[in-house]
């Protein structure tokens, strides 16, 4: 009888307190650890639905914002202010491309995978600065 009560109490605790969502920090930098200019570090992050990215304004003149058309359907766009930190919770599974608006043409972009989604076939199609596309391709390759 006591064993059954303990098992029921343990199960109730698991149901009442689901696994906590994670917060992962991403630095916005003028120069990355590998010497690359204008980077998010890391440039690829895999999240579980409900996890949060905290973009840290490590160096000045950067922001983090979603790239329209490069996120899962049903997800919300976001736009951080220059020189300010922003926290974004990702609830919709799929792939997201993030940019620093002032340095996007210089390749300051990153990829975020939420859940276990395949990269959409059209994720890197359309108009995009060459350096940003190269950085996103490398980030996706490193993450896959």
C-alpha positions in Angstrom: 0.0 0.0 0.0 2.8 2.5 0.9 4.6 1.6 -2.3 1.5 2.5 -4.3 1.1 5.9 -2.5 4.8 6.7 -3.2 4.5 5.8 -6.8 1.3 7.9 -7.2 3.0 10.8 -5.4 6.1 10.5 -7.7 3.9 10.5 -10.8 1.9 13.5 -9.6 5.2 15.4 -9.0 6.3 14.7 -12.6 2.9 15.9 -14.0 2.8 19.0 -11.8 6.4 20.0 -12.6 7.3 19.5 -16.2 10.9 19.9 -17.3 11.9 23.5 -17.1 12.6 25.4 -20.3 16.2 26.4 -21.0 17.6 29.8 -21.7 20.6 29.9 -24.0 22.8 33.0 -24.4 23.9 34.2 -27.8 26.5 36.9 -28.0 26.4 39.6 -30.7 30.1 40.3 -31.5 32.3 42.4 -33.8 34.8 39.5 -33.9 34.1 35.8 -33.2 36.5 33.3 -31.5 37.6 32.1 -34.9 38.4 35.6 -36.1 35.3 36.0 -38.3 33.8 39.5 -38.3 30.3 40.4 -37.3 28.9 37.2 -35.8 26.4 35.7 -33.5 28.2 33.2 -31.2 27.1 30.5 -31.5 25.7 30.8 -35.0 23.6 27.7 -34.7 21.4 26.7 -31.8 19.1 23.7 -31.4 16.2 24.3 -29.0 13.3 22.4 -27.6 9.9 24.1 -28.0 9.5 26.6 -25.2 13.2 27.3 -24.8 14.5 30.9 -24.9 17.4 32.6 -26.6 18.9 35.6 -24.8 20.8 37.8 -27.2 23.6 39.6 -25.4 24.7 43.0 -26.7 28.4 42.1 -26.1 29.7 44.6 -28.6 27.9 47.8 -29.6 25.8 48.5 -32.8 24.1 45.1 -33.0 20.6 43.8 -32.7 18.8 40.5 -33.2 15.7 40.1 -35.3 13.9 37.4 -37.3 14.2 37.4 -41.0 10.7 37.6 -42.5 9.9 34.5 -44.6 12.6 32.4 -43.0 10.7 31.0 -40.0 8.0 28.4 -39.5 4.4 29.2 -40.3 2.6 30.4 -37.2 5.7 31.8 -35.5 5.9 35.5 -34.5 8.5 37.9 -35.9 10.7 39.8 -33.4 13.0 42.8 -33.6 15.4 43.8 -30.9 16.7 47.3 -30.5 20.3 48.3 -31.3 22.7 47.8 -28.3 20.0 46.1 -26.2 19.6 42.6 -25.0 16.5 40.7 -26.1 15.0 37.4 -24.9 12.9 35.4 -27.4 11.0 32.2 -26.6 10.6 29.8 -29.5 7.4 27.8 -29.2 6.8 26.7 -32.9 8.9 23.8 -34.2 11.0 24.4 -37.3 13.9 26.5 -38.6 14.5 30.2 -38.0 17.0 32.6 -39.6 18.1 35.5 -37.4 19.9 38.6 -38.5 21.6 41.7 -37.1 20.0 44.3 -39.3 23.0 46.7 -39.6 25.5 43.9 -40.4 23.3 41.4 -42.3 25.1 42.2 -45.6 28.4 41.4 -43.9 27.0 38.0 -43.0 25.8 38.5 -39.5 23.1 35.8 -39.4 22.4 32.6 -37.5 20.2 29.5 -37.7 17.9 28.2 -35.0 16.4 24.7 -35.1 13.4 24.1 -32.8 12.5 20.5 -32.2 13.4 17.9 -34.8 12.5 19.5 -38.0 14.1 19.1 -41.4 15.5 22.2 -43.0 12.8 23.5 -45.4 13.8 23.2 -49.1 13.2 26.9 -49.7 14.9 28.1 -46.4 17.8 29.7 -48.2 16.0 30.6 -51.5 15.3 34.0 -52.7 17.2 37.3 -52.3 19.8 37.3 -49.5 23.3 38.8 -49.2 26.0 36.4 -50.3 27.9 36.4 -47.0 24.7 35.9 -44.9 23.7 32.9 -47.1 27.2 31.4 -46.7 27.1 31.9 -42.9 23.6 30.3 -42.7 24.7 27.4 -45.0 27.7 26.7 -42.7 25.6 27.0 -39.5 23.1 24.5 -40.9 25.8 22.1 -42.0 27.5 22.3 -38.6 24.2 21.7 -36.8 22.8 18.9 -39.0 
